[in-house]
């Protein structure tokens, strides 16, 4: 039962990651010349999402092919949403 839950969680995490990357690139790309702090929300949304996705995938499947850790994709999806909300609050202060 863990494999279907893990695979479905991976699909959910992938959809959440695509959404966060899309809105992060669309909403946080600087349109004016800036340096430093104004790139923080953009980098949080893009690099953070990729790091969380790879980490959750690795934690789910590494050395666990018979019984994957099915909770990690769900934790990864939740962390991506929290990261996007945190980058929104940083963008309100910086931009």
JOQUI-V80992 format. One record per residue. N is the residue number from 1. RES is the residue in one small letter. SS is DSSP state (H for helix, E for strand, L for the rest). Layout:
BEGIN
n=N res=RES ss=SS
n=N res=RES ss=SS
END
This chain:
BEGIN
n=1 res=x ss=L
n=2 res=x ss=H
n=3 res=x ss=H
n=4 res=x ss=H
n=5 res=x ss=H
n=6 res=x ss=H
n=7 res=x ss=H
n=8 res=x ss=H
n=9 res=x ss=H
n=10 res=x ss=H
n=11 res=x ss=H
n=12 res=x ss=H
n=13 res=x ss=H
n=14 res=x ss=H
n=15 res=x ss=H
n=16 res=x ss=H
n=17 res=x ss=H
n=18 res=x ss=H
n=19 res=x ss=H
n=20 res=x ss=H
n=21 res=x ss=H
n=22 res=x ss=H
n=23 res=x ss=H
n=24 res=x ss=H
n=25 res=x ss=H
n=26 res=x ss=H
n=27 res=x ss=H
n=28 res=x ss=H
n=29 res=x ss=L
n=30 res=x ss=L
n=31 res=x ss=L
n=32 res=x ss=L
n=33 res=x ss=L
n=34 res=x ss=L
n=35 res=x ss=L
n=36 res=x ss=L
n=37 res=x ss=H
n=38 res=x ss=H
n=39 res=x ss=H
n=40 res=x ss=H
n=41 res=x ss=H
n=42 res=x ss=H
n=43 res=x ss=H
n=44 res=x ss=H
n=45 res=x ss=H
n=46 res=x ss=H
n=47 res=x ss=H
n=48 res=x ss=H
n=49 res=x ss=H
n=50 res=x ss=H
n=51 res=x ss=H
n=52 res=x ss=H
n=53 res=x ss=H
n=54 res=x ss=H
n=55 res=x ss=H
n=56 res=x ss=H
n=57 res=x ss=H
n=58 res=x ss=H
n=59 res=x ss=H
n=60 res=x ss=H
n=61 res=x ss=H
n=62 res=x ss=L
n=63 res=x ss=L
n=64 res=x ss=L
n=65 res=x ss=L
n=66 res=x ss=L
n=67 res=x ss=L
n=68 res=x ss=L
n=69 res=x ss=L
n=70 res=x ss=L
n=71 res=x ss=L
n=72 res=x ss=H
n=73 res=x ss=H
n=74 res=x ss=H
n=75 res=x ss=H
n=76 res=x ss=H
n=77 res=x ss=H
n=78 res=x ss=H
n=79 res=x ss=H
n=80 res=x ss=H
n=81 res=x ss=H
n=82 res=x ss=H
n=83 res=x ss=H
n=84 res=x ss=H
n=85 res=x ss=H
n=86 res=x ss=H
n=87 res=x ss=H
n=88 res=x ss=H
n=89 res=x ss=H
n=90 res=x ss=H
n=91 res=x ss=H
n=92 res=x ss=H
n=93 res=x ss=H
n=94 res=x ss=H
n=95 res=x ss=L
END
